[in-house]
């Protein structure tokens, strides 16, 4: 049972009221960092000029310290401990367009949506009250109004409306989403007239993008796969991850065979690293891994925030022990990656995404995703897989429900399924958001 809310009290509605996928195709524009107010204004003007509707999206990681059900504690942390909750923030109009009226009514009431995966990890139910903290660590209660498909929380944990999130303080805009699209090429033309050129300072994502071999896991999936932890900040960007979690999950002082790397990684990731290193040695590529540098400056588990984090920053994926850095001196974050591409593809085979195609590039970084990524055809800027480009089934535009045309293509992201012409969307080399 899910709930819609017209006041502070939850009113039951049928589960069929909520879609499992977005109701229409979407696009979005972003940069390597958060957008300035001036950029949001320019992008939004370009989108409107292109005949579509813009929406500002924010993606803070908000601290959870308690969860109650019918007035009784399901979870309560003290002494500054908190659980990271990856949260999507947008207007109610965005939810109405992509998720429908019933979903919009829930968020319009000030309640939050929780994704299906996050609900399973948290053991959460509709009606549970979450105690979330603002950047001053003041408490704010939010009620779970519905459990929805992960797509509607951007594969994170929660969704809340812009008006509800205002109680938590200022948050930067991460991207401008685009809905009500009649013609993607018209949107691009409108953006270009406002000085927003895709492929240089700005990147474009679409709901019909190919699967990217270097995309990373959503936070909720990461928790489901590797375990949810609590943490508390220490000094600077450092955090202390709960010892109860690290003692169960981190393989301390691991030394690998074949290529002599040593680090502290998540126990689930160790086998994949060893498999990759064994195959790299067998292929005669050992010389491309600088073990001295990697053992001194690289590594795996580190309790810290993401380097790009702001006031509502996410813990680094290194805090899960799921990311390994190697060859750090020749592959600094923001530099042109120098990693051997055969090594990259072997790591992808063993279940890792590579940071060389993140934005900004992070060529030293390999992040566990738990599935093979070496057989996905994708136009990566650096080290593309040796696989044919995947065909794209194009959506129909100007409709209110998600449909597809029978047209497929292997060219670079055509934007219209018309019989007269197709126009290619210029995309940045990757659609992955770095979580380093």
Secondary structure, 3 states (H helix, E strand, C coil): CEEEECCCCEEEECHHHCCCCCCCCCEEEEEEEEECHHHHHHHHHHHHHCCCEEEEEECCEEEEEEEEECCEEEEECCCCCEEEEEEEEECHHHHHHHHCHHHHHHHHCCCEEEEHHHHHHHCCCCCCEEEEECCCCCEEEEEEEEEECHHHHCCCCEEEEHHHHHHHCCCCEEEEEEECCCCHHHHHHHHHHCCCCECCCEEEEECCCCCCCCCCCCHHHHHHHHCCCEEEECCCCEEEECHHHHHHHEEEEEECCCCCCEEEEEHHHHHHHHHHHHHHHHCCCHHHCCHHHHHHHCECCCCEECCCCCCCCCECHHHHCCEEECCCCCCCCCCCCCCCHHHHHHHHHCCEEEHHHCCCCCCCEEEECCCCCCCCCCCCCCCCCCCCCCCEEEECCCCCCCCEEEEEECCCCECCCCCCCCCECCCCCCCCCCCC
